[in-house]
């Protein structure tokens, strides 16, 4: 994976690698949004849920989801 922060979750890593190879514009947006999340708290965890990336602190609090449009 390019300059993206490596995820601790293998499913997130695969999701990001696939997105990077199929849609570089969406990948770039997700990469930047993830950087913002991890700047706020580097201990936040992430997982694949509902077809996107869900962020969790003590409980799920938000996510990033992409669509075709």
HTML snippet that shows the backbone in 3Dmol.js (N, CA, C, O; Angstrom):
<script src="https://3Dmol.org/build/3Dmol-min.js"></script>
<div id="view" style="width:600px;height:400px;position:relative"></div>
<script>
const pdb = `
ATOM      1  N   UNK A   1       0.849  -1.164   0.000  1.00  0.00           N
ATOM      2  CA  UNK A   1       0.000   0.000   0.000  1.00  0.00           C
ATOM      3  C   UNK A   1       0.898   1.231   0.000  1.00  0.00           C
ATOM      4  O   UNK A   1       1.958   1.238   0.625  1.00  0.00           O
ATOM      5  N   UNK A   2       0.470   2.257  -0.697  1.00  0.00           N
ATOM      6  CA  UNK A   2       1.297   3.465  -0.774  1.00  0.00           C
ATOM      7  C   UNK A   2       1.418   4.123   0.585  1.00  0.00           C
ATOM      8  O   UNK A   2       1.468   3.424   1.597  1.00  0.00           O
ATOM      9  N   UNK A   3       1.467   5.429   0.641  1.00  0.00           N
ATOM     10  CA  UNK A   3       1.787   6.173   1.854  1.00  0.00           C
ATOM     11  C   UNK A   3       0.741   6.071   2.959  1.00  0.00           C
ATOM     12  O   UNK A   3       0.874   6.739   3.985  1.00  0.00           O
ATOM     13  N   UNK A   4      -0.270   5.273   2.783  1.00  0.00           N
ATOM     14  CA  UNK A   4      -1.340   5.187   3.760  1.00  0.00           C
ATOM     15  C   UNK A   4      -0.863   4.569   5.060  1.00  0.00           C
ATOM     16  O   UNK A   4      -0.049   3.646   5.072  1.00  0.00           O
ATOM     17  N   UNK A   5      -1.394   5.103   6.162  1.00  0.00           N
ATOM     18  CA  UNK A   5      -1.100   4.499   7.463  1.00  0.00           C
ATOM     19  C   UNK A   5      -1.593   3.061   7.422  1.00  0.00           C
ATOM     20  O   UNK A   5      -2.757   2.810   7.108  1.00  0.00           O
ATOM     21  N   UNK A   6      -0.742   2.146   7.727  1.00  0.00           N
ATOM     22  CA  UNK A   6      -1.091   0.729   7.713  1.00  0.00           C
ATOM     23  C   UNK A   6      -2.084   0.454   8.833  1.00  0.00           C
ATOM     24  O   UNK A   6      -1.898   0.896   9.967  1.00  0.00           O
ATOM     25  N   UNK A   7      -3.125  -0.270   8.507  1.00  0.00           N
ATOM     26  CA  UNK A   7      -4.133  -0.612   9.497  1.00  0.00           C
ATOM     27  C   UNK A   7      -3.693  -1.842  10.285  1.00  0.00           C
ATOM     28  O   UNK A   7      -2.977  -2.700   9.771  1.00  0.00           O
ATOM     29  N   UNK A   8      -4.128  -1.913  11.527  1.00  0.00           N
ATOM     30  CA  UNK A   8      -3.885  -3.099  12.349  1.00  0.00           C
ATOM     31  C   UNK A   8      -4.858  -4.219  11.964  1.00  0.00           C
ATOM     32  O   UNK A   8      -4.653  -5.378  12.322  1.00  0.00           O
ATOM     33  N   UNK A   9      -5.912  -3.861  11.236  1.00  0.00           N
ATOM     34  CA  UNK A   9      -6.943  -4.815  10.824  1.00  0.00           C
ATOM     35  C   UNK A   9      -6.675  -5.246   9.380  1.00  0.00           C
ATOM     36  O   UNK A   9      -6.638  -4.409   8.478  1.00  0.00           O
ATOM     37  N   UNK A  10      -6.489  -6.539   9.162  1.00  0.00           N
ATOM     38  CA  UNK A  10      -6.146  -7.028   7.823  1.00  0.00           C
ATOM     39  C   UNK A  10      -7.267  -6.779   6.812  1.00  0.00           C
ATOM     40  O   UNK A  10      -6.988  -6.550   5.635  1.00  0.00           O
ATOM     41  N   UNK A  11      -8.521  -6.821   7.246  1.00  0.00           N
ATOM     42  CA  UNK A  11      -9.629  -6.557   6.325  1.00  0.00           C
ATOM     43  C   UNK A  11      -9.618  -5.102   5.857  1.00  0.00           C
ATOM     44  O   UNK A  11      -9.926  -4.826   4.697  1.00  0.00           O
ATOM     45  N   UNK A  12      -9.272  -4.180   6.734  1.00  0.00           N
ATOM     46  CA  UNK A  12      -9.162  -2.768   6.352  1.00  0.00           C
ATOM     47  C   UNK A  12      -8.018  -2.599   5.358  1.00  0.00           C
ATOM     48  O   UNK A  12      -8.158  -1.880   4.369  1.00  0.00           O
ATOM     49  N   UNK A  13      -6.903  -3.246   5.610  1.00  0.00           N
ATOM     50  CA  UNK A  13      -5.759  -3.172   4.695  1.00  0.00           C
ATOM     51  C   UNK A  13      -6.142  -3.654   3.305  1.00  0.00           C
ATOM     52  O   UNK A  13      -5.815  -3.006   2.310  1.00  0.00           O
ATOM     53  N   UNK A  14      -6.825  -4.773   3.229  1.00  0.00           N
ATOM     54  CA  UNK A  14      -7.254  -5.314   1.930  1.00  0.00           C
ATOM     55  C   UNK A  14      -8.229  -4.356   1.251  1.00  0.00           C
ATOM     56  O   UNK A  14      -8.127  -4.116   0.048  1.00  0.00           O
ATOM     57  N   UNK A  15      -9.172  -3.809   2.016  1.00  0.00           N
ATOM     58  CA  UNK A  15     -10.137  -2.839   1.487  1.00  0.00           C
ATOM     59  C   UNK A  15      -9.405  -1.647   0.878  1.00  0.00           C
ATOM     60  O   UNK A  15      -9.723  -1.225  -0.234  1.00  0.00           O
ATOM     61  N   UNK A  16      -8.426  -1.102   1.602  1.00  0.00           N
ATOM     62  CA  UNK A  16      -7.684   0.063   1.126  1.00  0.00           C
ATOM     63  C   UNK A  16      -6.842  -0.266  -0.108  1.00  0.00           C
ATOM     64  O   UNK A  16      -6.778   0.528  -1.047  1.00  0.00           O
ATOM     65  N   UNK A  17      -6.207  -1.416  -0.107  1.00  0.00           N
ATOM     66  CA  UNK A  17      -5.401  -1.816  -1.266  1.00  0.00           C
ATOM     67  C   UNK A  17      -6.273  -1.966  -2.499  1.00  0.00           C
ATOM     68  O   UNK A  17      -5.893  -1.533  -3.587  1.00  0.00           O
ATOM     69  N   UNK A  18      -7.445  -2.580  -2.338  1.00  0.00           N
ATOM     70  CA  UNK A  18      -8.359  -2.738  -3.469  1.00  0.00           C
ATOM     71  C   UNK A  18      -8.849  -1.389  -3.966  1.00  0.00           C
ATOM     72  O   UNK A  18      -8.909  -1.161  -5.175  1.00  0.00           O
ATOM     73  N   UNK A  19      -9.195  -0.502  -3.062  1.00  0.00           N
ATOM     74  CA  UNK A  19      -9.674   0.820  -3.449  1.00  0.00           C
ATOM     75  C   UNK A  19      -8.565   1.604  -4.153  1.00  0.00           C
ATOM     76  O   UNK A  19      -8.820   2.290  -5.143  1.00  0.00           O
ATOM     77  N   UNK A  20      -7.356   1.505  -3.651  1.00  0.00           N
ATOM     78  CA  UNK A  20      -6.237   2.216  -4.273  1.00  0.00           C
ATOM     79  C   UNK A  20      -6.047   1.773  -5.720  1.00  0.00           C
ATOM     80  O   UNK A  20      -5.744   2.598  -6.582  1.00  0.00           O
ATOM     81  N   UNK A  21      -6.220   0.493  -5.996  1.00  0.00           N
ATOM     82  CA  UNK A  21      -6.000  -0.013  -7.357  1.00  0.00           C
ATOM     83  C   UNK A  21      -7.191   0.218  -8.283  1.00  0.00           C
ATOM     84  O   UNK A  21      -7.036   0.164  -9.503  1.00  0.00           O
ATOM     85  N   UNK A  22      -8.375   0.476  -7.727  1.00  0.00           N
ATOM     86  CA  UNK A  22      -9.556   0.643  -8.580  1.00  0.00           C
ATOM     87  C   UNK A  22     -10.058   2.076  -8.687  1.00  0.00           C
ATOM     88  O   UNK A  22     -10.666   2.434  -9.696  1.00  0.00           O
ATOM     89  N   UNK A  23      -9.819   2.907  -7.671  1.00  0.00           N
ATOM     90  CA  UNK A  23     -10.340   4.275  -7.690  1.00  0.00           C
ATOM     91  C   UNK A  23      -9.424   5.184  -6.865  1.00  0.00           C
ATOM     92  O   UNK A  23      -9.631   5.377  -5.667  1.00  0.00           O
ATOM     93  N   UNK A  24      -8.428   5.726  -7.524  1.00  0.00           N
ATOM     94  CA  UNK A  24      -7.420   6.510  -6.813  1.00  0.00           C
ATOM     95  C   UNK A  24      -7.992   7.775  -6.173  1.00  0.00           C
ATOM     96  O   UNK A  24      -7.496   8.213  -5.135  1.00  0.00           O
ATOM     97  N   UNK A  25      -9.020   8.367  -6.771  1.00  0.00           N
ATOM     98  CA  UNK A  25      -9.619   9.578  -6.205  1.00  0.00           C
ATOM     99  C   UNK A  25     -10.291   9.278  -4.860  1.00  0.00           C
ATOM    100  O   UNK A  25     -10.079  10.000  -3.885  1.00  0.00           O
ATOM    101  N   UNK A  26     -11.092   8.227  -4.809  1.00  0.00           N
ATOM    102  CA  UNK A  26     -11.747   7.846  -3.549  1.00  0.00           C
ATOM    103  C   UNK A  26     -10.718   7.385  -2.521  1.00  0.00           C
ATOM    104  O   UNK A  26     -10.848   7.671  -1.331  1.00  0.00           O
ATOM    105  N   UNK A  27      -9.696   6.671  -2.986  1.00  0.00           N
ATOM    106  CA  UNK A  27      -8.644   6.222  -2.084  1.00  0.00           C
ATOM    107  C   UNK A  27      -7.964   7.420  -1.423  1.00  0.00           C
ATOM    108  O   UNK A  27      -7.718   7.408  -0.216  1.00  0.00           O
ATOM    109  N   UNK A  28      -7.663   8.442  -2.204  1.00  0.00           N
ATOM    110  CA  UNK A  28      -7.006   9.634  -1.672  1.00  0.00           C
ATOM    111  C   UNK A  28      -7.877  10.311  -0.620  1.00  0.00           C
ATOM    112  O   UNK A  28      -7.371  10.745   0.415  1.00  0.00           O
ATOM    113  N   UNK A  29      -9.180  10.406  -0.875  1.00  0.00           N
ATOM    114  CA  UNK A  29     -10.079  11.022   0.112  1.00  0.00           C
ATOM    115  C   UNK A  29     -10.110  10.214   1.406  1.00  0.00           C
ATOM    116  O   UNK A  29     -10.037  10.785   2.494  1.00  0.00           O
ATOM    117  N   UNK A  30     -10.217   8.901   1.298  1.00  0.00           N
ATOM    118  CA  UNK A  30     -10.250   8.054   2.492  1.00  0.00           C
ATOM    119  C   UNK A  30      -8.927   8.141   3.244  1.00  0.00           C
ATOM    120  O   UNK A  30      -8.907   8.189   4.474  1.00  0.00           O
ATOM    121  N   UNK A  31      -7.836   8.160   2.510  1.00  0.00           N
ATOM    122  CA  UNK A  31      -6.521   8.274   3.135  1.00  0.00           C
ATOM    123  C   UNK A  31      -6.439   9.539   3.986  1.00  0.00           C
ATOM    124  O   UNK A  31      -5.977   9.494   5.126  1.00  0.00           O
ATOM    125  N   UNK A  32      -6.884  10.658   3.437  1.00  0.00           N
ATOM    126  CA  UNK A  32      -6.843  11.928   4.168  1.00  0.00           C
ATOM    127  C   UNK A  32      -7.780  11.919   5.374  1.00  0.00           C
ATOM    128  O   UNK A  32      -7.416  12.422   6.437  1.00  0.00           O
ATOM    129  N   UNK A  33      -8.968  11.361   5.230  1.00  0.00           N
ATOM    130  CA  UNK A  33      -9.910  11.288   6.347  1.00  0.00           C
ATOM    131  C   UNK A  33      -9.371  10.404   7.470  1.00  0.00           C
ATOM    132  O   UNK A  33      -9.519  10.740   8.645  1.00  0.00           O
ATOM    133  N   UNK A  34      -8.750   9.283   7.124  1.00  0.00           N
ATOM    134  CA  UNK A  34      -8.147   8.414   8.145  1.00  0.00           C
ATOM    135  C   UNK A  34      -7.043   9.145   8.893  1.00  0.00           C
ATOM    136  O   UNK A  34      -6.913   8.999  10.109  1.00  0.00           O
ATOM    137  N   UNK A  35      -6.248   9.932   8.174  1.00  0.00           N
ATOM    138  CA  UNK A  35      -5.184  10.695   8.825  1.00  0.00           C
ATOM    139  C   UNK A  35      -5.755  11.646   9.874  1.00  0.00           C
ATOM    140  O   UNK A  35      -5.189  11.791  10.957  1.00  0.00           O
ATOM    141  N   UNK A  36      -6.877  12.294   9.553  1.00  0.00           N
ATOM    142  CA  UNK A  36      -7.522  13.207  10.504  1.00  0.00           C
ATOM    143  C   UNK A  36      -7.964  12.439  11.748  1.00  0.00           C
ATOM    144  O   UNK A  36      -7.722  12.878  12.873  1.00  0.00           O
ATOM    145  N   UNK A  37      -8.606  11.300  11.544  1.00  0.00           N
ATOM    146  CA  UNK A  37      -9.085  10.493  12.669  1.00  0.00           C
ATOM    147  C   UNK A  37      -7.922  10.101  13.578  1.00  0.00           C
ATOM    148  O   UNK A  37      -8.015  10.238  14.798  1.00  0.00           O
ATOM    149  N   UNK A  38      -6.835   9.618  12.993  1.00  0.00           N
ATOM    150  CA  UNK A  38      -5.715   9.140  13.802  1.00  0.00           C
ATOM    151  C   UNK A  38      -4.885  10.274  14.399  1.00  0.00           C
ATOM    152  O   UNK A  38      -4.144  10.052  15.357  1.00  0.00           O
ATOM    153  N   UNK A  39      -4.995  11.482  13.853  1.00  0.00           N
ATOM    154  CA  UNK A  39      -4.364  12.639  14.495  1.00  0.00           C
ATOM    155  C   UNK A  39      -5.089  12.983  15.792  1.00  0.00           C
ATOM    156  O   UNK A  39      -4.462  13.395  16.769  1.00  0.00           O
ATOM    157  N   UNK A  40      -6.410  12.815  15.801  1.00  0.00           N
ATOM    158  CA  UNK A  40      -7.207  13.089  17.001  1.00  0.00           C
ATOM    159  C   UNK A  40      -6.856  12.092  18.103  1.00  0.00           C
ATOM    160  O   UNK A  40      -6.674  12.471  19.260  1.00  0.00           O
ATOM    161  N   UNK A  41      -6.762  10.821  17.735  1.00  0.00           N
ATOM    162  CA  UNK A  41      -6.442   9.784  18.722  1.00  0.00           C
ATOM    163  C   UNK A  41      -5.812   8.590  18.006  1.00  0.00           C
ATOM    164  O   UNK A  41      -6.524   7.826  17.354  1.00  0.00           O
ATOM    165  N   UNK A  42      -4.516   8.415  18.109  1.00  0.00           N
ATOM    166  CA  UNK A  42      -3.847   7.317  17.421  1.00  0.00           C
ATOM    167  C   UNK A  42      -4.246   5.933  17.932  1.00  0.00           C
ATOM    168  O   UNK A  42      -3.921   4.930  17.297  1.00  0.00           O
ATOM    169  N   UNK A  43      -4.947   5.860  19.068  1.00  0.00           N
ATOM    170  CA  UNK A  43      -5.365   4.560  19.609  1.00  0.00           C
ATOM    171  C   UNK A  43      -6.736   4.118  19.123  1.00  0.00           C
ATOM    172  O   UNK A  43      -7.218   3.054  19.511  1.00  0.00           O
ATOM    173  N   UNK A  44      -7.369   4.924  18.279  1.00  0.00           N
ATOM    174  CA  UNK A  44      -8.662   4.519  17.713  1.00  0.00           C
ATOM    175  C   UNK A  44      -8.446   3.274  16.870  1.00  0.00           C
ATOM    176  O   UNK A  44      -7.444   3.157  16.164  1.00  0.00           O
ATOM    177  N   UNK A  45      -9.384   2.352  16.947  1.00  0.00           N
ATOM    178  CA  UNK A  45      -9.282   1.156  16.104  1.00  0.00           C
ATOM    179  C   UNK A  45     -10.293   1.267  14.968  1.00  0.00           C
ATOM    180  O   UNK A  45     -11.224   2.070  15.018  1.00  0.00           O
ATOM    181  N   UNK A  46     -10.088   0.452  13.953  1.00  0.00           N
ATOM    182  CA  UNK A  46     -10.966   0.471  12.791  1.00  0.00           C
ATOM    183  C   UNK A  46     -11.246  -0.954  12.352  1.00  0.00           C
ATOM    184  O   UNK A  46     -10.465  -1.873  12.599  1.00  0.00           O
ATOM    185  N   UNK A  47     -12.380  -1.105  11.696  1.00  0.00           N
ATOM    186  CA  UNK A  47     -12.778  -2.421  11.191  1.00  0.00           C
ATOM    187  C   UNK A  47     -13.696  -2.213   9.998  1.00  0.00           C
ATOM    188  O   UNK A  47     -14.251  -1.131   9.808  1.00  0.00           O
ATOM    189  N   UNK A  48     -13.849  -3.255   9.201  1.00  0.00           N
ATOM    190  CA  UNK A  48     -14.780  -3.202   8.082  1.00  0.00           C
ATOM    191  C   UNK A  48     -16.164  -3.544   8.611  1.00  0.00           C
ATOM    192  O   UNK A  48     -16.364  -4.563   9.272  1.00  0.00           O
ATOM    193  N   UNK A  49     -17.119  -2.662   8.303  1.00  0.00           N
ATOM    194  CA  UNK A  49     -18.500  -2.877   8.737  1.00  0.00           C
ATOM    195  C   UNK A  49     -19.404  -2.118   7.781  1.00  0.00           C
ATOM    196  O   UNK A  49     -19.112  -0.976   7.426  1.00  0.00           O
ATOM    197  N   UNK A  50     -20.474  -2.724   7.373  1.00  0.00           N
ATOM    198  CA  UNK A  50     -21.443  -2.094   6.470  1.00  0.00           C
ATOM    199  C   UNK A  50     -20.808  -1.665   5.149  1.00  0.00           C
ATOM    200  O   UNK A  50     -21.275  -0.713   4.524  1.00  0.00           O
ATOM    201  N   UNK A  51     -19.753  -2.352   4.718  1.00  0.00           N
ATOM    202  CA  UNK A  51     -19.114  -2.040   3.450  1.00  0.00           C
ATOM    203  C   UNK A  51     -18.143  -0.878   3.488  1.00  0.00           C
ATOM    204  O   UNK A  51     -17.713  -0.400   2.439  1.00  0.00           O
ATOM    205  N   UNK A  52     -17.793  -0.420   4.668  1.00  0.00           N
ATOM    206  CA  UNK A  52     -16.849   0.693   4.803  1.00  0.00           C
ATOM    207  C   UNK A  52     -15.987   0.507   6.031  1.00  0.00           C
ATOM    208  O   UNK A  52     -15.931  -0.576   6.612  1.00  0.00           O
ATOM    209  N   UNK A  53     -15.320   1.569   6.416  1.00  0.00           N
ATOM    210  CA  UNK A  53     -14.435   1.528   7.585  1.00  0.00           C
ATOM    211  C   UNK A  53     -15.148   2.170   8.769  1.00  0.00           C
ATOM    212  O   UNK A  53     -15.534   3.337   8.712  1.00  0.00           O
ATOM    213  N   UNK A  54     -15.320   1.405   9.838  1.00  0.00           N
ATOM    214  CA  UNK A  54     -15.950   1.893  11.066  1.00  0.00           C
ATOM    215  C   UNK A  54     -14.855   2.143  12.095  1.00  0.00           C
ATOM    216  O   UNK A  54     -13.952   1.326  12.273  1.00  0.00           O
ATOM    217  N   UNK A  55     -14.953   3.290  12.771  1.00  0.00           N
ATOM    218  CA  UNK A  55     -13.977   3.651  13.800  1.00  0.00           C
ATOM    219  C   UNK A  55     -14.563   3.405  15.183  1.00  0.00           C
ATOM    220  O   UNK A  55     -15.751   3.621  15.424  1.00  0.00           O
ATOM    221  N   UNK A  56     -13.700   2.948  16.085  1.00  0.00           N
ATOM    222  CA  UNK A  56     -14.121   2.584  17.428  1.00  0.00           C
ATOM    223  C   UNK A  56     -13.144   3.147  18.457  1.00  0.00           C
ATOM    224  O   UNK A  56     -11.928   3.025  18.311  1.00  0.00           O
ATOM    225  N   UNK A  57     -13.692   3.759  19.488  1.00  0.00           N
ATOM    226  CA  UNK A  57     -12.902   4.116  20.669  1.00  0.00           C
ATOM    227  C   UNK A  57     -13.366   3.127  21.727  1.00  0.00           C
ATOM    228  O   UNK A  57     -12.956   1.967  21.694  1.00  0.00           O
ATOM    229  N   UNK A  58     -14.195   3.543  22.652  1.00  0.00           N
ATOM    230  CA  UNK A  58     -14.804   2.582  23.575  1.00  0.00           C
ATOM    231  C   UNK A  58     -16.016   1.919  22.932  1.00  0.00           C
ATOM    232  O   UNK A  58     -16.433   0.835  23.340  1.00  0.00           O
ATOM    233  N   UNK A  59     -16.571   2.578  21.930  1.00  0.00           N
ATOM    234  CA  UNK A  59     -17.668   2.025  21.129  1.00  0.00           C
ATOM    235  C   UNK A  59     -17.594   2.655  19.744  1.00  0.00           C
ATOM    236  O   UNK A  59     -16.888   3.643  19.541  1.00  0.00           O
ATOM    237  N   UNK A  60     -18.326   2.079  18.791  1.00  0.00           N
ATOM    238  CA  UNK A  60     -18.330   2.620  17.434  1.00  0.00           C
ATOM    239  C   UNK A  60     -18.823   4.063  17.467  1.00  0.00           C
ATOM    240  O   UNK A  60     -19.791   4.380  18.159  1.00  0.00           O
ATOM    241  N   UNK A  61     -18.151   4.937  16.716  1.00  0.00           N
ATOM    242  CA  UNK A  61     -18.569   6.339  16.721  1.00  0.00           C
ATOM    243  C   UNK A  61     -18.690   6.954  15.336  1.00  0.00           C
ATOM    244  O   UNK A  61     -19.220   8.059  15.213  1.00  0.00           O
ATOM    245  N   UNK A  62     -18.229   6.296  14.306  1.00  0.00           N
ATOM    246  CA  UNK A  62     -18.353   6.865  12.973  1.00  0.00           C
ATOM    247  C   UNK A  62     -17.597   6.028  11.953  1.00  0.00           C
ATOM    248  O   UNK A  62     -16.874   5.093  12.298  1.00  0.00           O
ATOM    249  N   UNK A  63     -17.778   6.380  10.714  1.00  0.00           N
ATOM    250  CA  UNK A  63     -17.105   5.607   9.698  1.00  0.00           C
ATOM    251  C   UNK A  63     -16.963   6.354   8.392  1.00  0.00           C
ATOM    252  O   UNK A  63     -17.463   7.468   8.235  1.00  0.00           O
ATOM    253  N   UNK A  64     -16.279   5.729   7.466  1.00  0.00           N
ATOM    254  CA  UNK A  64     -16.098   6.242   6.114  1.00  0.00           C
ATOM    255  C   UNK A  64     -16.631   5.196   5.160  1.00  0.00           C
ATOM    256  O   UNK A  64     -16.247   4.028   5.216  1.00  0.00           O
ATOM    257  N   UNK A  65     -17.514   5.626   4.291  1.00  0.00           N
ATOM    258  CA  UNK A  65     -18.141   4.710   3.345  1.00  0.00           C
ATOM    259  C   UNK A  65     -18.059   5.299   1.954  1.00  0.00           C
ATOM    260  O   UNK A  65     -18.292   6.495   1.779  1.00  0.00           O
ATOM    261  N   UNK A  66     -17.735   4.494   0.966  1.00  0.00           N
ATOM    262  CA  UNK A  66     -17.650   4.964  -0.414  1.00  0.00           C
ATOM    263  C   UNK A  66     -18.746   4.312  -1.238  1.00  0.00           C
ATOM    264  O   UNK A  66     -19.204   3.210  -0.937  1.00  0.00           O
ATOM    265  N   UNK A  67     -19.154   5.012  -2.278  1.00  0.00           N
ATOM    266  CA  UNK A  67     -20.139   4.453  -3.202  1.00  0.00           C
ATOM    267  C   UNK A  67     -19.656   4.708  -4.621  1.00  0.00           C
ATOM    268  O   UNK A  67     -18.637   5.365  -4.831  1.00  0.00           O
ATOM    269  N   UNK A  68     -20.382   4.193  -5.575  1.00  0.00           N
ATOM    270  CA  UNK A  68     -19.974   4.350  -6.971  1.00  0.00           C
ATOM    271  C   UNK A  68     -20.084   5.794  -7.427  1.00  0.00           C
ATOM    272  O   UNK A  68     -19.352   6.211  -8.325  1.00  0.00           O
ATOM    273  N   UNK A  69     -20.989   6.572  -6.823  1.00  0.00           N
ATOM    274  CA  UNK A  69     -21.195   7.965  -7.265  1.00  0.00           C
ATOM    275  C   UNK A  69     -20.558   8.928  -6.309  1.00  0.00           C
ATOM    276  O   UNK A  69     -20.628  10.140  -6.515  1.00  0.00           O
TER     277      UNK A  69
END
`;
const viewer = $3Dmol.createViewer("view");
viewer.addModel(pdb, "pdb");
viewer.setStyle({}, {cartoon: {color: "spectrum"}});
viewer.zoomTo();
viewer.render();
</script>
